[in-house]
């Protein structure tokens, strides 16, 4: 039962953060972060599916079960 409640809490937290993209560098439209953001949105399937974008890359949100 605890595992189920933990999973539900995690899912609710993920939903509450939908659409948030963490960006560590905002040095203009030609920056590496801007390029990675565009790529992440395309690969992850939309802004709501992107968890994080940095100079080094991006991370998609885990798919909902």
C-alpha positions as CSV (number, residue, x, y, z in Angstrom):
1,X,0.0,0.0,0.0
2,X,2.9,2.4,0.8
3,X,4.4,1.8,-2.6
4,X,1.1,2.6,-4.3
5,X,0.7,5.9,-2.3
6,X,4.3,6.8,-3.1
7,X,3.7,6.2,-6.8
8,X,0.5,8.3,-6.7
9,X,2.4,11.1,-4.9
10,X,5.1,11.0,-7.5
11,X,2.6,11.1,-10.4
12,X,0.8,14.1,-8.9
13,X,4.1,15.9,-8.4
14,X,5.1,15.2,-12.0
15,X,1.7,16.4,-13.3
16,X,2.0,19.6,-11.2
17,X,5.3,20.4,-12.9
18,X,4.1,19.7,-16.4
19,X,5.4,22.3,-18.9
20,X,8.4,23.3,-16.7
21,X,11.7,23.3,-18.4
22,X,14.8,23.9,-16.3
23,X,17.4,26.0,-18.2
24,X,20.8,26.7,-16.8
25,X,21.9,29.2,-19.5
26,X,19.9,31.9,-21.3
27,X,22.6,33.5,-23.4
28,X,20.4,34.1,-26.4
29,X,18.6,32.4,-29.2
30,X,21.8,30.9,-30.8
31,X,23.0,29.4,-27.5
32,X,23.6,25.7,-27.0
33,X,20.7,25.5,-24.5
34,X,18.3,27.1,-27.0
35,X,19.4,24.5,-29.6
36,X,19.0,21.6,-27.1
37,X,15.6,23.0,-26.1
38,X,14.3,22.9,-29.6
39,X,15.7,19.4,-30.0
40,X,14.2,18.2,-26.7
41,X,10.7,19.5,-27.6
42,X,10.9,17.6,-30.9
43,X,12.3,14.4,-29.5
44,X,10.3,14.2,-26.3
45,X,7.0,15.0,-28.0
46,X,6.3,18.5,-26.8
47,X,7.2,21.0,-24.0
48,X,5.1,19.1,-21.4
49,X,7.3,16.0,-21.9
50,X,10.7,17.7,-21.3
51,X,12.1,17.4,-17.8
52,X,15.4,19.4,-18.1
53,X,17.6,21.1,-20.7
54,X,21.2,22.1,-20.2
55,X,24.3,22.9,-22.3
56,X,25.2,19.3,-22.3
57,X,21.8,17.9,-23.4
58,X,18.3,17.3,-22.3
59,X,16.1,14.8,-20.4
60,X,12.6,13.7,-21.3
61,X,10.1,13.0,-18.5
62,X,9.4,9.3,-17.8
63,X,6.3,8.0,-19.6
64,X,3.2,7.7,-17.4
65,X,2.1,4.1,-16.7
